[in-house]
Amino acid sequence: MKFEWFDDDEEEGEEKIFPQSPPLSVGIVLPDGTVEHRNEAGQLHRLDGPAIEGANGSREWYQNGLRHRLDGPAFEGANVDKWWYQNDLRHRLDGPAVEKANGDKEWWICGVKQTNPIGE
């Protein structure tokens, strides 16, 4: 296994002083080529990109072990599936929280599937 340390809040060559150390993540390259970023507690975690970069092209965002992303889908499948999550719950207010490669869509709010979405 190969380890690479990343500081989520620090630019290359730039030193910053924080009252508390920012969370670090370690990038672990798995035998199949997948890269996982984990925090010091061993949880999937990354603030500046996907915590899992699959060898097949899939990407998954996590913070402190929870699937989470505010500015896009937290899961992007190699087959172009897209799933939106916040705090490990399927959630999206401005469109479907699940967009599948076959065109199927699902609306979710705070982990609850919506059966009659407005405007659809």
PANU-891060 format. One line per 8 residues: number of its first residue (from 1); their letters; for each residue y, x, z of C-alpha. Coordinates in nm, 2 decimals, padded with zeros to 4 digits. Each point is the difference from the previous one (the first is absolute). Example, Ala and Ser with C-alpha at 12.3 -4.5 7.8 and 13.67 -1.06 7.14 Angstrom:
! PANU-891060
1	AS	-00.45:01.23:00.78 | 00.34:00.14:-00.07 .
END
This chain:
! PANU-891060
1	MKFEWFDD	00.00:00.00:00.00 | 00.35:00.12:-00.08 | 00.29:-00.08:00.23 | 00.37:-00.01:-00.10 | 00.27:-00.08:00.26 | 00.29:-00.23:-00.10 | 00.31:-00.08:00.20 | 00.09:-00.36:-00.11 .
9	DEEEGEEK	00.37:00.05:00.07 | 00.07:00.36:-00.10 | 00.11:00.13:-00.34 | -00.16:00.33:-00.11 | 00.19:00.30:00.15 | 00.22:-00.23:00.22 | -00.02:00.02:00.38 | 00.09:-00.31:00.20 .
17	IFPQSPPL	00.03:-00.04:00.38 | -00.12:-00.33:00.15 | 00.01:-00.12:00.36 | -00.37:-00.07:-00.06 | -00.22:00.16:-00.26 | -00.04:-00.23:-00.31 | -00.36:-00.11:-00.06 | -00.19:00.25:-00.21 .
25	SVGIVLPD	-00.27:-00.09:-00.24 | -00.28:00.22:-00.13 | -00.12:-00.04:-00.36 | -00.38:00.03:-00.01 | -00.17:00.04:-00.34 | -00.34:-00.17:00.00 | -00.29:00.13:-00.21 | 00.06:-00.27:-00.27 .
33	GTVEHRNE	00.36:00.11:-00.03 | 00.16:-00.29:00.20 | 00.28:00.12:00.22 | 00.05:-00.17:00.34 | 00.31:00.06:00.22 | -00.05:-00.04:00.38 | 00.23:00.03:00.30 | -00.08:00.20:00.31 .
41	AGQLHRLD	-00.20:-00.29:00.14 | -00.23:00.00:-00.31 | 00.14:-00.33:-00.13 | 00.08:-00.04:-00.37 | 00.37:00.05:-00.02 | 00.28:00.12:-00.23 | 00.36:-00.10:-00.02 | 00.10:00.15:-00.34 .
49	GPAIEGAN	-00.29:-00.12:-00.22 | -00.35:-00.13:00.00 | -00.23:00.10:00.29 | -00.30:-00.02:-00.24 | 00.01:00.13:-00.35 | -00.33:-00.09:-00.15 | -00.17:00.23:-00.25 | -00.03:-00.31:-00.22 .
57	GSREWYQN	00.38:-00.05:00.00 | 00.03:-00.26:00.27 | 00.27:00.04:00.27 | 00.02:-00.15:00.35 | 00.30:00.01:00.24 | -00.06:00.01:00.38 | 00.21:00.06:00.31 | -00.17:00.08:00.32 .
65	GLRHRLDG	-00.34:-00.13:-00.12 | 00.14:-00.34:-00.13 | 00.03:-00.08:-00.37 | 00.37:-00.03:-00.04 | 00.28:00.03:-00.26 | 00.34:-00.16:-00.03 | 00.11:00.09:-00.35 | -00.31:-00.09:-00.21 .
73	PAFEGANV	-00.37:-00.06:00.02 | -00.19:00.18:00.28 | -00.31:00.02:-00.23 | 00.01:00.09:-00.37 | -00.35:-00.01:-00.14 | -00.11:00.22:-00.29 | -00.06:-00.32:-00.19 | 00.37:-00.10:00.06 .
81	DKWWYQND	-00.08:-00.24:00.28 | 00.30:-00.02:00.24 | -00.01:-00.12:00.36 | 00.31:-00.03:00.23 | -00.04:00.06:00.37 | 00.23:00.03:00.30 | -00.15:00.11:00.34 | -00.35:-00.04:-00.14 .
89	LRHRLDGP	00.05:-00.36:-00.10 | 00.03:-00.13:-00.36 | 00.36:-00.09:-00.04 | 00.26:-00.05:-00.27 | 00.30:-00.24:-00.01 | 00.13:00.07:-00.36 | -00.32:-00.06:-00.19 | -00.38:00.01:00.02 .
97	AVEKANGD	-00.15:00.24:00.27 | -00.30:00.05:-00.22 | 00.01:00.07:-00.38 | -00.34:00.07:-00.15 | -00.07:00.18:-00.32 | -00.15:-00.32:-00.14 | 00.33:-00.19:00.05 | -00.10:-00.19:00.32 .
105	KEWWICGV	00.27:-00.02:00.26 | 00.00:-00.09:00.37 | 00.30:-00.07:00.22 | -00.01:00.11:00.37 | 00.25:-00.01:00.28 | -00.07:00.19:00.33 | -00.37:00.01:-00.08 | -00.03:-00.38:-00.08 .
113	KQTNPIGE	-00.10:-00.10:-00.35 | 00.24:-00.25:-00.16 | -00.17:-00.27:-00.20 | 00.30:-00.16:-00.16 | 00.26:00.28:-00.06 | 00.35:-00.12:-00.09 | 00.10:00.05:-00.36 | -00.36:00.04:-00.13 .
END
